[in-house]
């Protein structure tokens, strides 16, 4: 259906893009107005509230259009129109930036600090390590509480593994009684495969210095994806490094660091 532009209400708080509208993208849309998909709205009073199509609406206003095609959606059962706007923007159109996705993850954590990082990442399009970093920042700033259990997608609550320091090995003996022999074999296989992959660095063309790796990631991925990769590498390598240190110390306690 088509409606008059005056019937469309805009709430800037529903705009999922941290930087707001991109003027260049608006101009690009002005040149292809005949190919726009309908704007997505929800009925609100006598008008319609925009949840997807902020750039298209700006382009329509610049072109002086009187009417635009819209699709009227049912409002979400939980009333969270921002989450609806984010989900719609995430699947088409101009890609959401890492900052946009981080901002949405922060919003989810403020409203649902008990949600698991993996669940927040699924909804925001972020890796689990990146969500964990957002959570750490919010906890440090006392914007969200530190929870001892987190709810996964299955609705079950799982205890949070306490963080350990990077330096120093634990003096307490490891409790492996809960791990089955098959799980232990799979874990050892994972560490061996990881060690083989890490040793293959020496065979990589162009990787002579640390700077070579940094420059390659920036050149190929761009800033947003490179930052996401950096956080994934940093987060996932922490436990592996601790395993390596504690294993060596358990076998050769007098070697030092």
C-alpha positions as CSV (number, residue, x, y, z in Angstrom):
1,X,0.0,0.0,0.0
2,X,1.0,3.6,-0.4
3,X,0.6,6.3,2.2
4,X,1.4,10.0,2.4
5,X,4.8,11.0,3.9
6,X,3.0,13.1,6.4
7,X,1.5,9.9,7.9
8,X,4.9,8.5,8.7
9,X,6.3,9.1,12.2
10,X,10.0,9.0,12.9
11,X,11.6,8.2,16.2
12,X,15.3,8.8,16.1
13,X,15.8,6.3,19.0
14,X,14.8,3.5,16.6
15,X,17.7,4.3,14.2
16,X,20.1,1.4,14.8
17,X,23.0,3.2,13.1
18,X,25.3,5.0,15.5
19,X,26.3,7.6,13.0
20,X,22.8,8.3,11.8
21,X,22.0,8.8,8.2
22,X,24.7,8.5,5.5
23,X,24.2,11.4,3.1
24,X,26.0,9.6,0.3
25,X,23.7,6.6,0.7
26,X,20.7,8.9,0.6
27,X,21.9,10.4,-2.7
28,X,22.5,6.9,-4.1
29,X,18.9,5.9,-3.3
30,X,17.5,9.1,-4.9
31,X,18.8,7.8,-8.2
32,X,17.0,4.5,-8.0
33,X,13.7,5.5,-6.4
34,X,11.7,3.2,-8.7
35,X,13.5,0.1,-7.3
36,X,13.0,0.8,-3.5
37,X,11.4,-1.9,-1.5
38,X,8.5,-0.8,0.7
39,X,9.3,1.1,3.9
40,X,8.4,-1.0,7.0
41,X,6.1,0.5,9.5
42,X,3.9,-0.3,12.5
43,X,0.5,1.3,13.0
44,X,0.6,3.9,15.7
45,X,-2.5,5.9,16.4
46,X,-3.6,7.7,13.3
47,X,-0.2,7.3,11.7
48,X,2.5,4.8,11.1
49,X,5.8,4.5,12.9
50,X,8.9,3.9,10.8
51,X,11.0,0.9,11.8
52,X,13.0,0.3,8.6
53,X,13.8,2.6,5.7
54,X,15.2,5.7,7.3
55,X,17.5,6.4,4.3
56,X,14.7,5.8,1.8
57,X,12.4,8.2,3.7
58,X,15.1,10.9,3.6
59,X,15.6,10.3,-0.1
60,X,11.8,10.5,-0.7
61,X,11.7,13.8,1.2
62,X,14.6,15.2,-0.9
63,X,12.8,14.1,-4.1
64,X,9.6,15.8,-3.0
65,X,7.6,12.7,-3.2
66,X,4.1,12.8,-1.7
67,X,3.6,9.1,-1.2
68,X,5.7,6.0,-0.6
69,X,5.0,2.3,-0.6
70,X,5.0,0.8,2.9
71,X,4.4,-2.6,4.5
72,X,2.6,-2.6,7.8
73,X,4.1,-5.0,10.3
74,X,2.6,-6.4,13.5
75,X,4.4,-4.9,16.5
76,X,6.6,-7.4,18.4
77,X,5.0,-9.2,21.3
78,X,7.6,-7.9,23.7
79,X,7.1,-4.3,22.5
80,X,10.8,-3.8,21.7
81,X,10.6,-1.8,18.5
82,X,14.4,-1.1,18.6
83,X,15.2,-4.8,18.5
84,X,12.8,-5.1,15.5
85,X,14.4,-2.2,13.7
86,X,17.9,-3.6,14.3
87,X,17.0,-7.1,13.0
88,X,15.4,-5.6,9.9
89,X,18.4,-3.4,9.1
90,X,20.8,-6.2,9.7
91,X,19.5,-8.4,6.9
92,X,19.4,-6.0,4.0
93,X,20.4,-2.6,2.7
94,X,23.5,-0.7,3.9
95,X,25.4,-3.1,6.2
96,X,25.5,-2.2,9.9
97,X,28.9,-1.3,11.2
98,X,30.7,-2.9,14.0
99,X,29.9,0.2,16.1
100,X,26.2,-0.3,15.3
101,X,26.3,-3.9,16.3
102,X,28.3,-3.1,19.5
103,X,25.8,-0.5,20.5
104,X,22.9,-3.0,20.1
105,X,24.8,-5.6,22.1
106,X,25.3,-3.0,24.8
107,X,21.6,-2.3,24.8
108,X,20.7,-6.0,25.1
109,X,23.1,-6.4,28.0
110,X,21.7,-3.4,29.8
111,X,18.2,-4.9,29.6
112,X,19.2,-8.6,29.9
113,X,22.5,-8.9,31.7
114,X,21.6,-12.5,32.5
115,X,21.7,-13.5,28.8
116,X,24.7,-15.6,27.7
117,X,27.3,-13.8,25.5
118,X,26.6,-16.3,22.7
119,X,22.9,-15.4,22.7
120,X,23.6,-11.7,22.7
121,X,26.1,-12.3,19.8
122,X,23.5,-14.2,17.8
123,X,21.0,-11.3,18.1
124,X,23.6,-8.6,17.4
125,X,25.7,-10.3,14.8
126,X,28.9,-10.2,16.9
127,X,31.3,-12.9,17.9
128,X,31.2,-14.2,21.4
129,X,34.6,-12.6,22.3
130,X,33.4,-9.2,21.1
131,X,30.3,-9.4,23.2
132,X,32.4,-10.5,26.2
133,X,34.5,-7.3,25.7
134,X,31.4,-5.2,25.6
135,X,30.1,-6.9,28.8
136,X,33.5,-6.3,30.5
137,X,33.3,-2.6,29.7
138,X,29.8,-2.2,31.0
139,X,30.6,-4.1,34.2
140,X,33.7,-2.0,34.8
141,X,31.6,1.2,34.4
142,X,28.9,-0.3,36.7
143,X,26.3,0.0,34.0
144,X,25.3,-3.6,34.4
145,X,25.6,-6.0,37.3
146,X,28.1,-8.9,37.4
147,X,26.0,-12.1,37.2
148,X,27.0,-15.5,38.4
149,X,24.8,-17.4,35.9
150,X,23.8,-16.8,32.3
151,X,20.8,-17.9,30.3
152,X,21.5,-19.6,27.0
153,X,19.2,-19.9,24.0
154,X,17.7,-23.1,25.4
155,X,16.4,-21.2,28.4
156,X,18.7,-23.0,30.9
157,X,21.0,-21.1,33.3
158,X,24.7,-21.9,33.2
159,X,27.3,-20.8,35.8
160,X,29.9,-18.3,34.7
161,X,33.4,-19.5,34.8
162,X,35.4,-17.1,37.0
163,X,38.2,-15.2,35.3
164,X,41.8,-15.9,36.1
165,X,44.8,-13.8,35.8
166,X,47.2,-14.2,32.9
167,X,50.2,-14.5,35.1
168,X,50.9,-17.2,37.6
169,X,49.7,-20.8,37.6
170,X,47.1,-22.2,39.9
171,X,48.4,-24.2,42.9
172,X,45.1,-26.1,43.1
173,X,45.1,-29.5,41.4
174,X,43.0,-29.7,38.3
175,X,39.6,-31.5,38.6
176,X,39.1,-33.5,35.5
177,X,36.7,-36.0,37.0
178,X,33.7,-34.5,35.1
179,X,35.4,-35.0,31.7
180,X,34.9,-38.3,30.0
181,X,37.9,-40.1,28.3
182,X,36.4,-39.3,24.9
183,X,36.0,-35.6,25.8
184,X,39.6,-35.6,27.0
185,X,40.9,-37.2,23.8
186,X,39.0,-34.6,21.7
187,X,40.5,-31.8,23.8
188,X,44.0,-33.1,23.4
189,X,43.4,-33.5,19.6
190,X,42.2,-29.9,19.5
191,X,45.4,-28.6,21.2
192,X,47.6,-30.7,19.0
193,X,45.8,-29.5,15.8
194,X,46.1,-25.9,17.1
195,X,49.8,-26.3,17.8
196,X,50.3,-27.6,14.2
197,X,48.4,-24.6,12.8
198,X,50.4,-22.2,14.8
199,X,53.7,-23.7,13.8
200,X,52.6,-23.3,10.2
201,X,53.1,-19.6,10.6
202,X,56.7,-20.1,9.5
203,X,55.5,-21.3,6.1
204,X,53.2,-18.3,5.4
205,X,54.4,-16.1,2.6
206,X,54.6,-12.4,3.6
207,X,54.5,-13.1,7.3
208,X,58.0,-12.0,8.3
209,X,57.1,-9.6,11.1
210,X,54.1,-8.9,13.4
211,X,53.5,-5.7,11.4
212,X,53.0,-7.9,8.2
213,X,50.1,-9.6,9.9
214,X,48.6,-6.4,11.1
215,X,48.9,-4.7,7.7
216,X,47.4,-7.7,5.9
217,X,44.3,-7.8,8.1
218,X,43.7,-4.1,7.7
219,X,44.2,-4.2,4.0
220,X,41.9,-7.2,3.4
221,X,39.2,-6.8,6.1
222,X,39.0,-3.0,6.7
223,X,38.8,-1.5,10.2
224,X,35.6,-3.0,11.5
225,X,36.2,-6.6,10.6
226,X,39.9,-6.3,11.5
227,X,38.9,-5.1,15.0
228,X,36.4,-8.0,15.4
229,X,39.1,-10.5,14.4
230,X,41.6,-8.9,16.8
231,X,39.2,-9.3,19.7
232,X,38.4,-12.9,18.7
233,X,42.1,-13.8,18.5
234,X,42.9,-12.1,21.8
235,X,40.0,-13.6,23.7
236,X,40.3,-17.1,22.4
237,X,44.1,-17.3,22.9
238,X,43.9,-16.5,26.6
239,X,42.9,-19.9,27.8
240,X,45.2,-21.7,25.3
241,X,48.2,-19.6,26.7
242,X,47.2,-20.5,30.2
243,X,47.0,-24.2,29.4
244,X,50.5,-24.0,27.8
245,X,51.9,-22.2,30.9
246,X,50.3,-24.5,33.5
247,X,51.2,-27.7,31.6
248,X,54.8,-26.7,31.3
249,X,54.9,-25.6,35.0
250,X,53.3,-28.9,36.1
251,X,56.0,-30.9,34.3
252,X,59.0,-28.6,34.9
253,X,58.2,-26.4,37.9
254,X,61.8,-25.1,38.2
255,X,62.0,-23.7,34.6
256,X,60.5,-20.3,35.5
257,X,58.9,-18.1,32.8
